[in-house]
Amino acid sequence: MDLQKNDLSDERLCRSAAAGDRAAEEELVKRYLRTVRVCARPYFLAGGDSEDLIQEAMFGLLKAIREFDPGRDTAFHSFAEVCIRNRIRSAVTTASRDKHAPLNNSVPIEPPMLGSAVSPEELYISREEEIERFQKLNAALSPLERNILSLFLRGLSYREIGEQVGRTVKSVDNAVQRIRRKVAGTFGDFSES
């Protein structure tokens, strides 16, 4: 990172990140890594470890970076802490629910690492199962949800997604929550079959 990025305020870095400057986003992540760890430290995640909580906290930080509005007259630091803590609390609450037990027993969707001791048959079966899971997920999502998921996975903020699909930020958030429930149901059901 160059010295100029280090000298910029968090708010200016957020504006740059919103304009697509990945270096600005990375600088904010570096600046707030300690805050992420401090926020995650007092919590316990059922079925997870401290790194899982830190990962959830990082998602909260990324949301803060992508959705910060300097026009609201709030310091980025305050907004980031709220987003980080909310994401952690949500993860802890979600993990404590029994209805998510199938996720803890699910099969990973990533292909095996190269060099691992996997037979060609196991590799073929794994790929076939992966294709089946994605077909089930595709069938469970509406065209709007598939579009929103694609944009979300590309890193767009809810506001940017809303502009592209012609929906409000709240509507996009509702769709993302529906997608998460459907993903959990699809992959949970798959792991039991």
N, C-alpha and C positions, 0 to 999 in steps of 0.2 A: 504494500500500500504506500502511495506516495505521501509526503508530508502534508500536502494540501488537503487530502481527505481527513487526516488526523486533526487538522485545525478547524474543520467545519463543525457547526453545531449539529446536534442530533436531528433537529427539525429540518435543516437544509439537506442533510443526508437522506432523510425520509422523502423529501421532494425529489431528489435525484433518483432514489430507488424507485419511486412511483413512475418516473419518466423512463425506467428501464435500465438504470445504471446498476449493474450487478456488483460492481466494486463498492458502491455506496452501501448496498445491502450487506455485503460481507463485512464492511467496516463496522456497521451497527451491530452485527452479530458478535464480532470480536469485543466490542465495547460492553455488551450486555451479557457476555458469557458468565461472569461472576454473579450478576443479578439473577440469572436463570438458576444457577446452582444454589444461591442463597434462598430463593423462593421455593425450590424443590426440596430442600433439606428437611424441613419439619414433617413432611408427608410420608405416608406409607401406601404403596400400591399393592393390593391383594393380587397375588399371582405374578408379580413383577419385581423388579429390583430398582435401585436408585437410578440406574442409567435409563430405564423406561420412563421414569418421572422426568428426568432431565430432557429426554426427547420430547415428551409432551409439553414441557415448559418452552422448548425451542419452537414448537409449533405455535405456541401462544405469542412468542416474540415475533415470529415471521408474520403472523396475522397483524400484530401491532404495526410492524414496519409497512405492510401493504395497505393497511386501512387507516393509518394516522391522518387526521385532517388538521393541518396547522391553523385553519380558520376557526377552530373551536376554542381557541385561547386556552389550551391545556398543554402543559409541557409533555414532550414525548416520553420522558422518563416515567411520569405518573401513569400515562396511558399504557405504556409497555408493562409496567408492574401489574396493572389491573388485568390486562390480557393474559399475562403469564399465569397469574394466580387463578384466574377463572378457568383456564385450560387445565391446570393441575387439578383443581377441585372437581371439574367435570370428569376427568380421567379416573380419579379416585372413586367418585360416586358410581360411575359406569362399571368399574372393575368390581365393585362390591355387590353388584346385582347378579343373582343366580341365572338370569335369562341369557347372560353372555358366556355361560360355561361352554357351549359348543365352540366358541372361538378359541378357547384355551386348548382344545383338543383337535383343532383343525390341521390340515396338511398344508405346508408352505407352497406358495404358487411359483416360487423361483425355481429355475432348472438347477440341477446339481452342479456343484463347482467342478471345473475341469480337473482331472487328476484324481477325482474321488473314485473309490472302488465301487462303481455302479455298472451292472451288466447292461448290455444293449437292450435287453428285454425290459429291465427296470426303467431305463431312460425313455424307451418308447411308451411304456405305460404311463410314466410321469407326464410326458408331453400330451398324451391323449386325455389324461385327467385334467390337465391345465386347460386344454381346449374346451372340454366339457364344462368346466367351471365358468369360463368366460362366456360361453354360449348361454348358460343359465343366467348369469348376471345380465347379459345383453337383453335377454327375454324379459327379465324382471324390471328393467328400466324403461321409462317412456322416452320418446325421441328427445323431449326437452331435457330430461335428466341425463341422457347420454351426452348431449351437447354440453350441459353444465359441467358434468364430470370431466369431459375432455378439456374444457377451458380451465377448470380448477386444477387439474393435474399439470397444466402448463404454467401454473403459478400466478394466474390472474387473480386480482382481488375480487371480492363480491361485487363491488361497485363496477369494475371493468366488465365482469361477466354480465351483470345486469344491463349495462349499456349495449353489449353485443347481442343479447337475447331479447332485449326489450322488456325487461322485468325490473321490479324494485329490488333493492338490496335485501329486504326482508323476504321477498319471494325466493330469491336465490338461496338465502340461508335456509329457508324451509326445504327447498329442493335438495340441498346438500345433506340436511338431516335425514330426509327420506332415503337418499342414496345410501347413506351410512347404514340405516336400518336394513335396507334391502341387501346390501353387501353382507352384513352380518348374518341375515337369514339365509341367503344363498350359500355362502361358504360354510355356515354352521350345518345346514341341511345336508350339504354335500359330504361333509366329514363323517356324518352318521350313516350314509348309504354305502 
